Amino acid sequence: QVQLVESGGGLVQAGGSLRLSCAASTRNFSNYAMGWFRQAPGKEREFVAVIGRSGGSTYCADSVKGRLNISRDNAKNTVYLQMNSLTPKDTAVYYCAAGPYAVVADTEYNCWGQGTQVTVSS
């Protein structure tokens, strides 16, 4: 099992930026596709972005396209989520996840981090 630890969350004003990081404890990080998901209070967990094993392919949810960008550094066993032009609707707990395939469905990911809180004030 891969252990994942997210960091970088916090409180930011609308229009601001944050960069989330997710560090993986595995020697085979490049064998995993990595995804970011989020869950707002009272809502179901939703897909945010995914990146393939080599980092050559990425896909983001329509709601965040143009504002959030996923990337990875396989040498550092880390995946990032750069978030720009944040709005209060982006307030949620953000989770990273590892799985064999770069897909949208959260059920296809078998390793999850503990989450990091992002709060955007208006």
C-alpha angles and dihedrals in degrees: 000000000000118000114216127195121189125203140166101069123132147118118313135167121248110278092030132117139236134180118214121202130199118195119200125207101215138101090220101056092139089062091069134076109219129216138186121215133174138203123201122200111284093005136101122258111270136198117255110170143335135201129197126240096268095036092244095116128049136170131188134193115259090243092064104031112130092017106056125049129190123208139159140208109206092189089061097037088234137129122197138203114201109199121194135174091022121195131193087259088069091064107121146106107279120213131190120210138189127214144150096259136043098239139140099234112096090209089071093063117085102182124058137180124228094254135243125237120239117188122183117194123206 
